[in-house]
Amino acid sequence: MTPLIIELKNGIHAGEPVIMLFFPYNQELIGRVRKYPGARWSQSKQCWLIPENNFNRNDFLALLGNQYNIDETNYKQTAEINLPKGYLEKLQQKQYSKSTIKTYCHYFKDFIKDFQKQNLTEISQDEINAYILKLILEKNISRSQQNQRINAIKFYYEKVLGNERFFFNIDRPKKERKLPNVLSKEEIGAMLKATTNLKHKCLIALIYSCGLRRSEAINMKLEDIDSKRMLVKIKGAKGRKDRYVQLSPVILNLLREYYKEFRPQSWLFEGQKGNEYGAETVLRVIKNTARIAGIKKRVYPHILRHSFATHNLEQGIDIRFIQEWLGHDSIKTTEIYTHVSKNNFNFKNLIDDLI
């Protein structure tokens, strides 16, 4: 039997350098590729993508084994970029989240790559501003990404090197005021009815009923479900804060059924090897369930949290309670949901009397 050929190519996706993987459909190979950190399927490019900064050729070949042939005709290996001493260690000391550490390291390596011929301590404020502007003009980075890249750079100069905060001052973009996408209660119900997998149903129901972030669902442990007080404890959430959210009796019964069938040992939602569920797995579960339910909107884990907040507001819950449940520092953050609540539109339209 002729071994499958995997073609590697350098490319750009969403303004970021990636390694593109092309190969004929093969379930076993897909299973192996999925295990590589950061690997994801691109519908637009019809191939698997791995962020270039995540990609190590030797690690990738070791994961695949010897039964596949690699075509590297259109692949150019980039030089390994090392973080300066103390950068990663300082992030870990300050107990930044895994996600933030990954983002900062990725963006700061990009920064280093652009200034490889210079000493980092000698880069001027004007050069840093020019670097950010180039990313905006050439890569069309979002406002959110611009802020993250600025923070990654500032972290090195201010926290690692200990320079004063006024070492450089990069103009930050005005924050976009985008309204969150929301599913209707009927669409949430359709998703819950669409899945026959009890673990997937519990995952979706818990995220929606408690307004959880994806990371909060992944990090939840069995002891965080307090059935006596009918509360769910969310530990070490964004900003390293704990909070409590009400536990629905319906969800408690669903979780009991789930526990009897799956017997998780530590994490509430565990993978096949007893490890915590992966972020990509959660995304895949929710997107696939929405597709089966016939929902045409773009569905992703955070839309369930948006829907939780909006639906509670629509049924008359005080916004200060919703703020507490979501773990928002400021009421202004929670007030965004007042702009998508259908209560704002429960008025007779002026045109109704004219046609």
C-alpha positions as CSV (number, residue, x, y, z in Angstrom):
1,M,0.0,0.0,0.0
2,T,1.4,3.4,-1.0
3,P,2.0,5.7,2.0
4,L,-0.1,8.9,2.1
5,I,1.8,12.1,1.0
6,I,1.5,15.1,3.2
7,E,2.4,18.4,1.5
8,L,3.8,21.2,3.6
9,K,3.5,24.8,2.5
10,N,4.3,28.2,4.1
11,G,1.3,30.5,4.0
12,I,-0.5,33.4,5.6
13,H,-3.9,33.1,7.3
14,A,-5.8,36.0,9.0
15,G,-2.6,38.0,8.7
16,E,-0.4,35.4,10.5
17,P,2.3,33.1,9.1
18,V,1.1,29.5,9.1
19,I,2.2,26.0,7.9
20,M,-0.4,24.5,5.6
21,L,-0.9,20.8,5.5
22,F,-2.4,19.2,2.4
23,F,-3.3,15.5,2.2
24,P,-6.1,13.1,1.1
25,Y,-8.8,12.5,3.6
26,N,-7.7,9.9,6.2
27,Q,-9.3,9.5,9.6
28,E,-6.2,8.2,11.3
29,L,-4.0,10.9,9.9
30,I,-6.5,13.6,10.9
31,G,-6.5,12.2,14.4
32,R,-2.7,12.5,14.6
33,V,-2.7,16.1,13.1
34,R,-5.3,17.2,15.6
35,K,-3.0,16.3,18.5
36,Y,-0.4,18.9,17.3
37,P,-0.7,22.1,19.4
38,G,-2.6,24.8,17.5
39,A,-3.6,22.6,14.5
40,R,-7.0,23.5,13.1
41,W,-8.9,22.9,9.9
42,S,-9.4,25.9,7.5
43,Q,-12.6,25.8,5.5
44,S,-11.5,28.7,3.3
45,K,-8.1,27.2,2.4
46,Q,-9.3,23.6,2.5
47,C,-6.3,22.4,4.5
48,W,-5.0,22.0,8.0
49,L,-3.1,24.9,9.5
50,I,-0.5,25.2,12.2
51,P,0.8,28.6,13.4
52,E,4.4,29.0,12.2
53,N,5.6,29.9,15.7
54,N,4.1,26.7,17.0
55,F,5.6,24.5,14.3
56,N,8.6,22.4,14.9
57,R,9.4,20.1,12.0
58,N,11.1,17.4,14.1
59,D,8.2,17.3,16.6
60,F,5.7,17.1,13.8
61,L,7.5,14.2,12.1
62,A,7.8,12.3,15.4
63,L,4.0,12.7,15.9
64,L,3.3,11.3,12.4
65,G,5.5,8.2,12.7
66,N,7.1,6.5,9.6
67,Q,4.0,5.6,7.6
68,Y,3.6,8.9,5.8
69,N,5.7,10.6,3.2
70,I,6.3,14.4,3.5
71,D,6.5,16.7,0.5
72,E,8.6,19.7,1.5
73,T,9.0,21.2,-2.0
74,N,7.1,24.4,-1.0
75,Y,8.1,24.5,2.6
76,K,10.9,26.7,4.0
77,Q,11.9,26.1,7.6
78,T,12.2,29.4,9.5
79,A,14.9,30.0,12.0
80,E,13.9,29.3,15.6
81,I,13.2,32.5,17.5
82,N,14.1,32.3,21.2
83,L,12.5,34.5,23.9
84,P,14.9,36.7,25.9
85,K,15.9,35.4,29.3
86,G,13.3,36.1,31.9
87,Y,10.3,36.8,29.6
88,L,8.5,33.5,30.0
89,E,9.6,33.2,33.6
90,K,8.2,36.6,34.5
91,L,4.9,35.7,32.9
92,Q,4.8,32.5,34.9
93,Q,5.8,34.3,38.1
94,K,2.9,36.7,37.7
95,Q,0.6,33.7,37.1
96,Y,-0.8,34.9,33.8
97,S,-3.2,32.5,32.3
98,K,-2.0,29.8,29.8
99,S,-3.8,31.6,27.0
100,T,-2.2,35.0,27.8
101,I,1.3,33.5,28.1
102,K,0.8,31.8,24.7
103,T,-0.4,35.0,23.1
104,Y,2.3,37.2,24.6
105,C,5.1,34.8,23.6
106,H,3.8,34.4,20.1
107,Y,3.5,38.1,19.5
108,F,6.8,39.0,21.2
109,K,8.6,36.4,19.0
110,D,7.1,38.2,16.0
111,F,8.6,41.4,17.3
112,I,12.0,39.9,17.8
113,K,11.9,38.5,14.3
114,D,11.4,42.0,12.9
115,F,14.4,43.4,14.8
116,Q,16.8,40.4,14.6
117,K,19.8,42.6,13.6
118,Q,19.3,45.0,16.6
119,N,19.8,44.8,20.3
120,L,16.3,44.7,21.9
121,T,17.3,47.2,24.6
122,E,18.3,49.7,22.0
123,I,15.1,49.8,19.9
124,S,13.6,53.2,20.0
125,Q,10.0,54.3,20.6
126,D,9.7,55.5,17.0
127,E,10.8,52.1,15.7
128,I,8.2,50.3,17.9
129,N,5.5,52.7,16.7
130,A,6.6,52.1,13.1
131,Y,6.5,48.3,13.6
132,I,2.9,48.5,14.9
133,L,1.9,50.8,12.1
134,K,3.4,48.3,9.5
135,L,1.3,45.5,11.0
136,I,-1.8,47.6,10.7
137,L,-1.2,48.6,7.1
138,E,0.3,45.4,5.8
139,K,-1.4,42.7,7.8
140,N,-4.6,44.5,8.7
141,I,-4.5,43.4,12.3
142,S,-7.6,44.0,14.4
143,R,-7.8,46.5,17.2
144,S,-7.8,43.7,19.7
145,Q,-4.7,42.1,18.3
146,Q,-3.0,45.5,18.1
147,N,-3.6,46.0,21.9
148,Q,-2.3,42.5,22.6
149,R,0.9,43.0,20.6
150,I,1.5,46.4,22.4
151,N,1.0,44.7,25.8
152,A,3.4,41.9,24.9
153,I,6.0,44.5,24.0
154,K,5.4,46.6,27.0
155,F,5.6,43.6,29.3
156,Y,9.2,43.0,28.2
157,Y,10.4,46.6,28.6
158,E,8.4,47.4,31.8
159,K,8.2,44.1,33.7
160,V,11.3,42.1,32.5
161,L,13.8,45.0,32.1
162,G,12.1,47.1,34.8
163,N,12.1,50.3,32.8
164,E,9.7,53.1,33.7
165,R,6.2,53.0,32.2
166,F,6.9,56.1,30.1
167,F,9.8,54.3,28.3
168,F,7.6,54.5,25.2
169,N,4.0,55.5,24.6
170,I,2.2,53.7,21.8
171,D,-1.1,55.2,20.7
172,R,-3.8,52.6,21.2
173,P,-6.8,52.4,19.0
174,K,-10.3,53.3,20.2
175,K,-12.1,50.2,21.2
176,E,-14.7,49.1,18.7
177,R,-18.2,48.9,19.9
178,K,-19.5,45.7,18.4
179,L,-22.7,44.2,19.7
180,P,-22.5,40.6,20.7
181,N,-24.1,37.9,18.6
182,V,-26.9,36.0,20.5
183,L,-28.9,32.9,19.9
184,S,-32.6,32.7,20.7
185,K,-34.0,30.4,23.5
186,E,-35.5,28.3,20.7
187,E,-32.1,27.9,19.0
188,I,-30.4,26.9,22.4
189,G,-33.2,24.4,22.9
190,A,-32.7,23.0,19.4
191,M,-29.0,22.5,20.1
192,L,-29.7,20.6,23.3
193,K,-32.2,18.4,21.5
194,A,-29.9,17.8,18.5
195,T,-27.2,16.0,20.4
196,T,-27.5,12.4,21.5
197,N,-24.1,12.6,23.3
198,L,-24.8,13.1,27.0
199,K,-21.4,14.7,27.7
200,H,-21.8,17.2,24.9
201,K,-25.3,18.0,26.1
202,C,-24.1,18.7,29.6
203,L,-21.2,20.8,28.3
204,I,-23.5,23.0,26.2
205,A,-26.2,23.2,28.9
206,L,-23.8,24.1,31.7
207,I,-22.0,26.8,29.6
208,Y,-25.3,28.4,28.7
209,S,-27.1,28.1,32.1
210,C,-24.1,29.5,34.0
211,G,-22.8,32.0,31.5
212,L,-19.4,30.4,31.4
213,R,-16.4,31.2,29.4
214,R,-14.9,28.3,27.5
215,S,-11.8,28.2,29.7
216,E,-14.1,28.2,32.8
217,A,-15.9,25.1,31.6
218,I,-12.7,23.3,30.7
219,N,-11.1,24.1,34.1
220,M,-14.1,23.1,36.2
221,K,-13.7,20.2,38.6
222,L,-16.2,17.8,40.2
223,E,-16.0,19.6,43.6
224,D,-17.0,22.9,42.0
225,I,-20.6,21.6,41.7
226,D,-22.2,22.3,45.1
227,S,-25.5,20.4,45.0
228,K,-26.3,21.2,48.7
229,R,-26.2,25.0,48.1
230,M,-27.3,24.6,44.4
231,L,-24.3,26.7,43.3
232,V,-21.5,26.4,40.8
233,K,-18.1,27.7,41.9
234,I,-16.0,29.2,39.1
235,K,-12.4,29.4,40.4
236,G,-9.5,31.5,39.1
237,A,-11.5,33.0,36.2
238,K,-10.5,36.1,34.3
239,G,-8.6,38.4,36.5
240,R,-7.9,35.5,38.9
241,K,-11.3,36.0,40.6
242,D,-13.6,33.4,42.0
243,R,-17.4,33.7,41.7
244,Y,-20.6,31.7,42.2
245,V,-23.5,31.1,39.8
246,Q,-26.8,29.5,40.5
247,L,-27.1,25.8,39.7
248,S,-30.3,24.8,38.0
249,P,-32.1,21.6,39.3
250,V,-32.5,20.5,35.7
251,I,-28.8,20.9,35.1
252,L,-28.0,19.0,38.4
253,N,-30.1,16.0,37.3
254,L,-28.4,16.1,33.9
255,L,-25.0,16.2,35.5
256,R,-25.9,13.2,37.7
257,E,-26.9,11.2,34.7
258,Y,-23.7,12.2,33.0
259,Y,-21.6,11.2,36.1
260,K,-23.2,7.8,36.2
261,E,-22.3,7.1,32.6
262,F,-18.9,8.7,32.2
263,R,-17.5,8.6,35.8
264,P,-15.0,11.5,35.5
265,Q,-12.3,11.4,38.1
266,S,-11.1,15.0,38.5
267,W,-12.1,17.4,35.8
268,L,-15.9,17.7,35.2
269,F,-15.3,17.2,31.5
270,E,-12.5,14.8,30.7
271,G,-10.9,13.6,27.5
272,Q,-10.3,10.0,26.7
273,K,-7.1,9.8,28.7
274,G,-8.6,11.5,31.8
275,N,-7.1,14.9,31.0
276,E,-9.1,18.1,30.8
277,Y,-11.1,18.8,27.6
278,G,-9.3,20.8,25.0
279,A,-10.4,24.2,23.8
280,E,-10.6,23.1,20.2
281,T,-12.7,20.1,21.3
282,V,-15.2,22.4,23.0
283,L,-15.4,24.6,19.8
284,R,-15.8,21.6,17.6
285,V,-18.6,20.1,19.8
286,I,-20.6,23.3,19.8
287,K,-20.2,24.1,16.1
288,N,-21.1,20.5,15.1
289,T,-24.2,20.5,17.4
290,A,-25.4,23.8,16.0
291,R,-24.9,22.5,12.4
292,I,-27.0,19.4,13.3
293,A,-29.6,21.6,14.8
294,G,-29.9,23.5,11.5
295,I,-28.7,26.8,12.9
296,K,-27.3,29.0,10.1
297,K,-25.7,31.6,12.4
298,R,-22.0,31.4,13.2
299,V,-22.0,29.6,16.5
300,Y,-19.0,29.4,18.9
301,P,-18.7,28.8,22.7
302,H,-18.8,32.5,23.8
303,I,-22.2,33.0,22.0
304,L,-23.7,30.8,24.7
305,R,-22.4,33.2,27.4
306,H,-23.8,36.2,25.4
307,S,-27.1,34.4,25.1
308,F,-27.2,33.7,28.9
309,A,-26.7,37.4,29.7
310,T,-29.2,38.6,27.1
311,H,-32.0,36.1,28.0
312,N,-31.7,36.9,31.8
313,L,-32.0,40.6,31.0
314,E,-35.1,39.9,28.9
315,Q,-36.8,38.1,31.7
316,G,-36.3,41.0,34.0
317,I,-33.3,40.0,36.1
318,D,-31.5,43.0,37.6
319,I,-28.4,43.8,35.6
320,R,-26.3,44.0,38.7
321,F,-26.9,40.2,39.3
322,I,-26.0,39.5,35.7
323,Q,-22.8,41.5,36.2
324,E,-21.9,39.4,39.2
325,W,-22.7,36.1,37.5
326,L,-20.6,37.0,34.5
327,G,-17.7,38.2,36.7
328,H,-17.5,41.7,35.1
329,D,-15.6,44.4,37.1
330,S,-17.6,47.2,35.6
331,I,-21.4,47.5,35.1
332,K,-20.5,49.2,31.8
333,T,-19.3,45.9,30.4
334,T,-22.6,44.2,31.2
335,E,-24.6,47.1,29.8
336,I,-23.7,46.1,26.3
337,Y,-26.4,43.4,26.5
338,T,-29.1,46.1,26.9
339,H,-28.5,46.9,23.3
340,V,-29.3,43.4,22.0
341,S,-32.2,42.6,24.4
342,K,-35.4,42.3,22.5
343,N,-37.1,44.3,25.3
344,N,-35.7,47.4,23.5
345,F,-37.8,46.5,20.4
346,N,-41.2,45.5,22.0
347,F,-42.9,48.6,20.6
348,K,-45.3,49.0,17.8
349,N,-43.5,50.2,14.7
350,L,-44.8,53.5,13.3
351,I,-45.2,51.9,9.8
352,D,-47.8,49.5,11.1
353,D,-50.6,52.0,10.9
354,L,-49.7,53.3,7.5
355,I,-49.7,50.1,5.4
